[in-house]
Amino acid sequence: MSGVLEARDLVKRFPAGRSLFGPPRLMTAVDGVSLSVEEGETLAIVGESGCGKSTLARLLIRLLEPDEGRVLLNGRDVTHLPESRLRPLRRALQFIFQDPFSSLNPRMSVGALVEEPMRAHGLGTAAERRARALALLARVGLRPEHAGRYPHEFSGGQRQRVGIARALATGPSVLIGDEPVSALDVSVQAQVINLLQDLKADFGLTLIVIAHDLGVIRHMSDRVAVMYLGQIVELAPARSFFAGPLHPYARALVAATPGAGGGAPLKGEPPSPADPPPGCRFHRRCPHAEPRCAEGRPPLLAVGEGRSVACFRWREIGAGPAAPAAPALTEAAAARFALYRDALDAKGPASAPQ
Amino acid sequence: MNDPVSTGKQWGAQSAGALSRGAGGLSVEGLTVTLGAGGPAVIDAASFAVGPGETLCVVGESGCGKSLTALALMGLLPSPPMRRVAGRALFQGRDLFQLPPAEMRALRGDLIAMIFQEPMTALNPAFTIGDQIAEAARRGGLAPAAANARAREMLGRVGIPDPAARMAAFPHQLSGGMRQRAMIAMALVNDPALVIADEPTTALDVTIQAQVLDLMRALQRESGAALILITHDLGVVAEMASDVAVMYAGRVVEAGPAERVLRDPQHPYTLGLMASTPGLGPAGGRLAAIPGLVPAAEAMPPGCRFAPRCPFAEGACAAAPPPDVEIDGRRVACIRAPLETLAGRAA
């Protein structure tokens, strides 16, 4: 089985400061990651700051060159294609940034911003581009008069809608969102999540979502890849993952979600990627570590049902929920939520901004 | 203005004598803050209370007034343009809002402490954390040597490894989690009776956030301080709160025991907030997002401020601010609550 987008043993190193004498030090942000993104799925890449999730996303769409390994788009090796031959790839893979404001040129009107990628790719005539930009703005829930306004005139949620319209302009097959909703307030975040899910269905998109919020991931994704210090430690269908994560780090991450009531938190902080521990990179914080964990790096092994885990002891640790189930709503509250939903539906689609 | 319905709690009225360390709660009644003289009320008649050893979470989205509420309590409102025009805040028998500025200054960082979201901006980058914590202890009345010893002890209590060595560290030399621990050490160095924490873990990674929340719980258990925790995250509320006040556009729309509010939300905004949060509302299907945006301060709707976004709104909602009603031990500012009684009417 080959996916739309495939990573094979990707490695990316960055210079990490230098000592006054001697060679520059390197830190390995992504360390031997292999992953296949299947057509039409939503794949979430999750992990904490410095785990390499954003670097991995940028490697996948060739915004960064890997130091080792390969990237395949529809089975074709695109790792070393020169920039001049990357146009089809740039059209097919589009990026949504966390903070749309810093990625939108403040001097361009929103209409021009959405037309720009089409112009850059030489798509359509000026009139066609204009019409398509208006159609896309409408599709993401903005009004035609918004096309003449500038980014600063919009709220955070509206700007993210502009960012999404712009990403859709070239007709991509894969959208990669780097924390696409984490800067938004929860009620606006829900609007944008609904919008992304609608667009995915309408345009037959494949979504890759980089996120740290496990609630968002649980809601949106079909598969979850958990990263720790540059490596994937667990890869699993979202449903079975949340029913019982296998890797001790993944279990700790799920249990640490506020409100999960997951008991004693994980000790210590992630080590620096410039100086990772030998063996399993998690062993110094792992409550299940034993001597062999410090010696060899556990490989990411397929363990059945589409799941993979990189832990020597996953069988002994056992699955099961990482945290107790949330307390149930009262019956009256469940009835109230149903009423709320009905009343909202009667007023219009839930992804509408206003 | 709204006459707040009591939740059966009244803290801070006791002990009319000298202010003292240790236990003591806070009652806030009718706090109103306007933007300029006669301007719109950005906090409108907010009332809530927190007892010793308890945690009140003030929850809401950007612009709901939760951080302004904290600043108002600390006497740190940016004024102008903000003006506190009404309200009482009873703490150990005194109204904080009536204290002379010098007395309020003496209370801040001493009996009343604040923890901010971003310790990098709250800590002075030019001084070591040891100096900064010791200085706070000296302000609390300790001699220099005792203050240094106290600072070292606090660093140990907040779980910073090798506290004696870390005394000499500058803020930028610590990780985000360790910086937040240092700030907590500084806030608690004088054993405050009331701690106000504004999004103390929002900037932290989730496993570090869990550590810091755990630490705050443990320290509160030891000290019996009252904690007001300001957050946008209902998960943090579920984790930490004994009581919760849900704010929307400057008003407390629902307040009561946290467990009851989270399991049995009454106000349409509380419902909307929970239904928007993946993993908190009813499972499955689309998120029931709240349509529209929070109103701007200059364009507050005249009646219920949530009415323009509320699927249950009717004519009367836009006419006048809703009075608080008491439902099952909670205050709810909604004339249509309890909503399930609408089902019969609609059918």
Interface residues (C-beta under 8 A of the other chain):
Chain A: E48 S49 S155 G157 D185 V186 S187 V188 Q189 A190 Q191 I193 N194 Q197 H212 D213 L214 G215 V216 R218 H219 M220 A252 L253 A255 A256 T257 P258 G259 A260 G261 G262 A264 P265 L266 K267 E269 P270 A326 P327 A328 L329 T330 A332 A333 A334 A335 R336 F337 A338 L339 Y340 R341 A343 L344 A346 K347 G348 A350 S351 A352 P353 Q354
Chain B: E61 S62 S175 G177 M178 D205 V206 T207 I208 Q209 A210 Q211 L213 D214 H232 D233 L234 G235 V236 V237 A238 E239 E259 L262 R263 D264 P265 Q266 P268 L271 G272 L273 M274 A275 S276 T277 P278 G279 L280 G281 P282 R286 L287 A288 A289 I290 P291 G292 L293 V294 P311 F312 P338 L339 E340 L342 A343
